[in-house]
Structure formats: structure tokens, C-alpha cells
Amino acid sequence: MDTSMITNVCEYEEVAKKKLPKMVYDYYASGAEDQWTLQENRHAFERIRFRPRILIDVTKVDTSTTVLGHKISMPIMVAPTAMQRMAHPEGELATARAVASHNTIMTLSSWATSSVEEVASVGPGIRFFQLYVYKDRNVVAQLVRRAERAGFSAIALTVDTPILGRREADIKNRFALPPHLTLKNFEGLDLGQMEKTQDSGLASYVAGQIDRSLSWKDVKWLQSITSMPILVKGVITAEDTHLAIQCGCAGIIVSNHGARQLDYVPATISALEEVVKAAGGRVPVFLDGGVRRGTDALKALALGATGVFVGRPVLWGLASEGEAGVKKILQLLRDEFTLAMALAGATKVSEITRAHVQTEQERMSQLPSTITYSRL
Amino acid sequence: MDTDMITNVSEYEEVAKRKLPKMVYDYYASGAEDQWTLQENRHAFERIRFRPRILIDVTNVDTSTTVLGHKISMPIMVAPTAMQRMAHPDGELATARAVASHNTIMTLSSWATSSVEEVASVGPGIRFFQLYVYKDRNVVAQLVRRAERAGFSAIALTVDTPILGRREADIKNRFALPPHLTLKNFEGLDLGQMEKTQDSGLASYVAGQIDKSLSWKDVKWLQTITSLPILVKGVITAEDTHLAIQCGCAGIIVSNHGARQLDYVPATISALEEVVKAAGARVPVFLDGGVRRGTDALKALALGATGVFVGRPVLWGLASEGEAGVKKVLQLLREEFTLAMALAGVTKVSEITRAHVQTEQERMAQLPSTITYSRL
């Protein structure tokens, strides 16, 4: 498909699929096991409907918002996705430039093929650093300190991955990072090699390094070694929301890791309200998982999210056209979100309310009216 | 498909389908009539979602559990499926070896192509004997006594088959046991031949032998002739749960006979909670029907089952690769179940609770909050 004719973010996936080696595309695209949650992350958005308000002056629609004190152009930000140089030679640097040009936030993956320093060298930008807590706490402390020094503004701590989820394509493909690439943040650190084994090479690597014992006390430890705000990424229950807030986290990202961890968890848009209610306005709540349209972002905000993160579409844009592709992805989402706000009758993000959407539960609880009416 | 590359239990079905004669595959695979319940046994699992707890130390996940006093490696056991030598020359003996190597429980079908003595001769293992009550009570008594002497630990009494369900493929295929095989437990007993008639040959045989008059008094009779604990297999209502417990049964297997009896009964995972609530922890409740993933077992346990039985996947593993195939099927389920426990945040089977899942009813009952909240 001629990319100048692309009219929505999903169309980039077809382009990317044709360009990328199967092993790479499969790694990016896969969910865990039956990939039910992968589909559900999209389907659940479909079950939420808008209640647009009409005859409102929408001459000026302002999509800007503030996240952890940073003013950004729109409540649509970039999620951490690993190993972006598999998609395009410029990898995370291309993404960083595109995101900065849109004045929104980029989250850099711990498993990036570019280091925090390289990404920071691209120029000014608001960046978060996604962190896995490894068994070697020194490694973690070093990473965090480097992220701070490189000007990153917050930590997104992944809490849903004590073990890697079962992505069957990666197992069948014996997925391993292409040999000319490396997890740049770990260069020079002794962490073991990713070996080609019976299962996916990444799984072997992770199995060796990810700390399965990670628990709430480690969040407290993390807070003792950094003053950066910590977002807890991967909370989807009210119970864990309360614990996260008690622990002093700065925010929650409702996430199911792109449906790559435990299959048959709810879509993040389905889990969002439970977390928002439990948070009770004490910390901002964000969402990732399945965001493909400006309308998805509007739904998430109406249900209480402060913002959303987009994952795979950035990879598809990157694979298709590098920095220009990522820019286009963000532009499409920005244009769609602006349009959706206007058509819903909101001119500022703060004007988006719960009444702008109707959930499936509300729809199902609409009982028939007992009042008869005359049709004119 | 190269069986090295099999990454889930369902993939063994494709391999088996290619290897087996149509009549045999159809016999194993079929449900009754429209096969609605057959699909529903799978679909209903999809409607149950997880509520995983994060930041819990899952270094050591222990999948072991105790069933009727027997400690086993995981709450996933093997259901009775008939005539396993149609799948593979080693039939039930291969299954018995594979199950014993996994230290879990095998249920031997009354309609096995290997006798209880042959199965016991394979070596030590925890085995249950599935029983149909025949018109000739002497036959039943002999079978039960032989099962006891062969070291079987419990009876699984099938109560949903006063008449064979209408499996249309078997009728069209004029299903009959291949002539070189025999229902080994009935060798030497005068039970009539399976004849090729207008309907499936098996139906004729069963019509002649199964006692349509079977009722609760017969359960009491059965208890007088054996001290083996009796599990009642095929209960799906609260009313029958109460009656079974009053009758002194040792446990209930919520089962719809692999969707082969009455079509349009609920999926067993849907019926489970009603039975669990009625049982009120007086006896253990088990489930069979549609278990294909470790996540299915976790859902059943969260809803109150003590364990689950797996039927068809064992046949597919057996048909594909004999004992090695059955071993692999059990290994896949064991690994998936272990992973699911870890990702859900439980380290022992006893830590699995109702709060780890969300049923469709709970999802639909989430009504909109009347409290407004501020988005940060």
C-alpha cells in the first residue's frame, strides 16, 4: 500500500508485516497463548459507545493536557516497546525524534536497542524509562541513575512480568535478537547471552534475569534509590491499586502488557473503571493496550484515564517509514482525537466526562420505559 | 506439523486427525446433535477473566494438590475415554505410563480396550475406574471387585448415560469397534456382540446393556458392594448435588460427558459454581469438559473445583505419538498451569481464590458509579 494513502494507524500494520522478517513481526505482534486478550483489547473498545453533545461551539479544540506536571500536546503518549532497531535501523532514536516533534511523551523500554544516553542525545523531550527489576539490584540502580542523568522524568515499573508470558510464535520461531543488535542499556554489564534454546531466546534471557520474587517491598526499595516518580505498569485490580497508592506510587498504568503475559485477563479499557474508582482521584491512572483510534483515547479519558499509551502502532510506523512513519502515526491519532472531541462536544480535555460514553453494562441495564408515548 | 514444534495441546488434534481413520476420529471428537455444548464447553472458558495480583513473590510455584487423600503433582487429571487402542496400539497402557510419570490420576473407562489388570501391570499409579451400571448386576460387581483388586482407588460412576446420546457422525459412519480390538474388561462375559445396525453399532450394544432404570437406590447398592469412594460423574444441578451428597458419594464430577449426551446443557465451567455452592464444601467437586489450557484449570479451581479432568487431548496425544504424546500433553498443561498461577500471583493451589476470576455475570453487574471523580 502506498503510504501516502494511509488513512488510519492500522493500515501501517499491513505495510510493516510485508517489510519485516516473520520472526520480528511475530515478536512484535504476538499475544500470549490463545491471544484472546489480544483481540479483546480491541473488541472491548467497540462495546463502549459515545453520547455526543451537539450544538456546542467547537471552533477551538484544545487537546493539550498535563501528565505528572508536564504539559503535552495530547493525552496520547508512546508506550515502551522493546528492540525497536529490529523494525528500523534508527530504532528508538527515530521514535524519540518523532515523539518530541509532537510534544508528547515517549517511554523507553529497558530492552531497547538504543541506550538512554543515545535517546537523550536526540534532543529535548519528555521521556519515561520503563524498568524491569532484575535479580542484580546493582544493575537496576545503575540503570535508574543513568536514566535520571539522561533527563528521563519518571520510571514506569513493569509489575506483570515475574516470568515471561507464553508467546507461541516466539517459541516456534526460536525468537532471538538479530545478532547485529544488542540491548544497549546492558552493554558492558555481565548479564548472560540470549541463547538460541528450545524456547524463545528472549525467554531464556529473561528467565535468568527477571526477579520472580519481585514484590511490594521492592517498590519501596526503588523509591529509596530515585526521586523520579514511579508509575506502576500492569495493575488491573482495585486491590492492587490501593496497595500501589499506599506504596507511594505516582500513578498507575492499567496494562496487560499488550496481551503478552496472562491470557484471559480483561481488556485494559474494561479494567480501567475499577482502577479509576479505587484510585479515587489520589493518583493519575493511564492505560495502554489496543489504542488504535482517536475515539479509543476519548473513551479512555471519559472513563477516567488521564492519558493513554500506544504501543504496536509506533512499531508499524517505524517499520514502514522510520521517523516519518512514527510522526504520521501520532499525527493520525492526534487528528482523530481532535475530531472526536469536537464531534462529542468537548473543547478541552477537562470537559470530557463520564456522561460522554455509555458502557455495555449501562446499555444492558436500560429497562423498558413504562411511560407510553405518542408518535407524532 | 512437526510435533517438536507443538506449543499447545490443541495442536495435537490436527496431527491426530490426519493419522486416524475418519470413523475413529469422529467417534472421539463428536458431540451430540448440533454439538452446541461441545463448542460451549470451550467458549464458556473464554467468558471468564482473570484478576491477577501483581508484585507477589512467585519464585516457587507449587502446583501439587490432594485428591481423595492422594497427593498428586497438579490438579489436572485424566478423564475416562473409551477404546484407546483405536488411537494407538498401546492404548490405555501408554496413557497409564504417561500419567504415572506425571504423578497424577488416570481414570480408566469401562469401555477400555485394556483390562484393569493390564493397566495395573504397567506399574504403580493412582487410578480411578469409570463405571456404567449394567442391567446384569453380577457383571457390575465383578468389574468393581476386579478394579479393587487391581489397586484402583475410586469409582467414577457415570450417571448421565441411561441411553447413549445421539452422535450423528457415529450414525453416519455406522461406528463399530475395529474387529481386532475388544472391550477388554468384558472379555469372557456374555454381553452380546456389537452389531452393525441402522444406527451406530455402539448404540446397539449400549442399548442392550446400560440400565435405563438406574436411580439413586442403585448408588446405595453400589456402596454396599465396594468400599471404594464413589464419585458421581455427570451431575450439573444443585438438586442432584444435594441428593448425591445425601447418598454418601465421595465427590462430584461436573460433567456433560464431553458434550456427547444431552445437547444444550451448559458448559461444565458454567455449571460448576451452582454445584460448588450446593456442595458447600461437604465433598470435593471436579470438572471435565473442554479443558485445553492451564488457564482453564486455573479458572475451574478459582470457581471452586478441587481439580479438573482432561479427555480428548489425551487421545490426540496418544494418536500422535503414543505414550510420548500423552506425556507431552500433560507437560504442556502442567507448564501452562504453573505459569498461569505465577502470573496470577499464587504460589500454592490453596492460594487460588474466587477473587482471582471475574465471571460474565460479575462483569455485567458493574453499574456506573454515581460518584464523580476528578481526572488528574
Chai-1 contact restraints between the chains, C-beta under 6 A:
chainA,res_idxA,chainB,res_idxB,connection_type,confidence,min_distance_angstrom,max_distance_angstrom,comment,restraint_id
A,W36,B,E46,contact,1.0,0.0,6.0,A-B,restraint_1
A,V159,B,I54,contact,1.0,0.0,6.0,A-B,restraint_2
A,V159,B,L55,contact,1.0,0.0,6.0,A-B,restraint_3
A,D160,B,I54,contact,1.0,0.0,6.0,A-B,restraint_4
A,P162,B,V58,contact,1.0,0.0,6.0,A-B,restraint_5
A,P162,B,A342,contact,1.0,0.0,6.0,A-B,restraint_6
A,I163,B,A342,contact,1.0,0.0,6.0,A-B,restraint_7
A,E168,B,T7,contact,1.0,0.0,6.0,A-B,restraint_8
A,I171,B,T7,contact,1.0,0.0,6.0,A-B,restraint_9
A,K172,B,M5,contact,1.0,0.0,6.0,A-B,restraint_10
A,R212,B,V58,contact,1.0,0.0,6.0,A-B,restraint_11
A,R212,B,T59,contact,1.0,0.0,6.0,A-B,restraint_12
A,S213,B,D57,contact,1.0,0.0,6.0,A-B,restraint_13
A,S213,B,T59,contact,1.0,0.0,6.0,A-B,restraint_14
A,S215,B,L55,contact,1.0,0.0,6.0,A-B,restraint_15
A,S215,B,I56,contact,1.0,0.0,6.0,A-B,restraint_16
A,S215,B,D57,contact,1.0,0.0,6.0,A-B,restraint_17
A,W216,B,L55,contact,1.0,0.0,6.0,A-B,restraint_18
A,G234,B,I54,contact,1.0,0.0,6.0,A-B,restraint_19
A,T237,B,R51,contact,1.0,0.0,6.0,A-B,restraint_20
A,D240,B,I54,contact,1.0,0.0,6.0,A-B,restraint_21
A,Q261,B,L343,contact,1.0,0.0,6.0,A-B,restraint_22
A,L262,B,F50,contact,1.0,0.0,6.0,A-B,restraint_23
A,L262,B,P52,contact,1.0,0.0,6.0,A-B,restraint_24
A,L262,B,L343,contact,1.0,0.0,6.0,A-B,restraint_25
A,D263,B,T295,contact,1.0,0.0,6.0,A-B,restraint_26
A,Y264,B,R49,contact,1.0,0.0,6.0,A-B,restraint_27
A,Y264,B,F50,contact,1.0,0.0,6.0,A-B,restraint_28
A,Y264,B,T295,contact,1.0,0.0,6.0,A-B,restraint_29
A,V265,B,F50,contact,1.0,0.0,6.0,A-B,restraint_30
A,P266,B,R49,contact,1.0,0.0,6.0,A-B,restraint_31
A,K277,B,S369,contact,1.0,0.0,6.0,A-B,restraint_32
A,G281,B,Y373,contact,1.0,0.0,6.0,A-B,restraint_33
A,G281,B,S374,contact,1.0,0.0,6.0,A-B,restraint_34
A,P284,B,L376,contact,1.0,0.0,6.0,A-B,restraint_35
A,G304,B,Y373,contact,1.0,0.0,6.0,A-B,restraint_36
A,G304,B,R375,contact,1.0,0.0,6.0,A-B,restraint_37
A,T306,B,R375,contact,1.0,0.0,6.0,A-B,restraint_38
A,T306,B,L376,contact,1.0,0.0,6.0,A-B,restraint_39
A,Q361,B,M364,contact,1.0,0.0,6.0,A-B,restraint_40
A,Q361,B,Q366,contact,1.0,0.0,6.0,A-B,restraint_41
A,Q361,B,L367,contact,1.0,0.0,6.0,A-B,restraint_42
A,E362,B,P368,contact,1.0,0.0,6.0,A-B,restraint_43
A,M364,B,M364,contact,1.0,0.0,6.0,A-B,restraint_44
